[in-house]
Amino acid sequence: MTRLNLGLSIAALTAILYAGSTEAAESVAELGSHTHIHGLAVDRQKAGHLLIATHHGLYHAAPDGSAELVSIVQDFMGFNPDPEEPASLFASGHPAGGGNLGVIHSSDNGRTWTELSPGAGGPVDFHQMTVSPVDPDVIFGAYGSLQVSRDGGKTWTEAAPAPERLIDLAASAKNADTLYAATEGGLLVSPDAGLTWRALIDDAPVTMVETGADGALYAFVYGEGLKMAREGVFKFETLAGDWGDGYILHLAVDPTDAKRLYAATGEGEVLASADGGATWSPFGE
């Protein structure tokens, strides 16, 4: 597995806007040299397929590693699938011509998008956004402050200050008001929709956080590897520690098989695991 030398902070790396290629990638392996990956989701309409949100559009990826650009070319950030509706997706980001997209929604698996809301004080650009698996009407996003919507993204209010040096957000699969934050200083949990926080992992950069429908909580600790705990128990075990200077920025858990995981690394690789994160190989191999 190739490695990345962190010459910038991890939070800064997630915000870099790559010039990329003028042509669309035709395979998942090409994405890293064409664009920057901003999110992953399992395609719930096609087994073994992925949805890959990038700085230059949304791709559908097939199990053989081929990739098709299915949306217009724009920057998709804060990318999230609807936990209940298989063809429903949420995102934020930037249009190709500049500015902010606010909160956008697709009901056809990413081929067309409409604006749901500009957000509070927007149009916002949610680099971090998460939809509650418990109640999909509850959505959190970070744009200066932490914002929350309780009507499926139509209206937003500023809930609280966002955690410092924020990298990623993940909503709990157990409680709609429980929220996790991956930061350059560690992993935090809030039981009250972001009003208060406490540390679960301290004094180490955590580059991503994700929850699984079975109550699993995943976090990548830079220099230590991919870790997993159970929500409410928070006893973390290392699933895969041999990453060197590499790290995961985005993780997707197959809702039909908790052992099947997908990851996007800081180098633009897309990886797959069939054993719950213990071993990984390039997607499509």
Helices and strands as residue ranges (DSSP letters): H 10-15, G 28-30, H 31-34, E 37-42, E 50-54, E 57-61, E 67-69, E 75-81, E 89-94, E 103-106, E 114-117, E 128-131, E 139-142, E 145-149, E 157-161, E 166-171, E 179-183, E 186-190, E 198-202, E 206-211, E 216-221, E 225-230, E 237-240, E 248-253, E 261-265, E 270-273, E 281-282
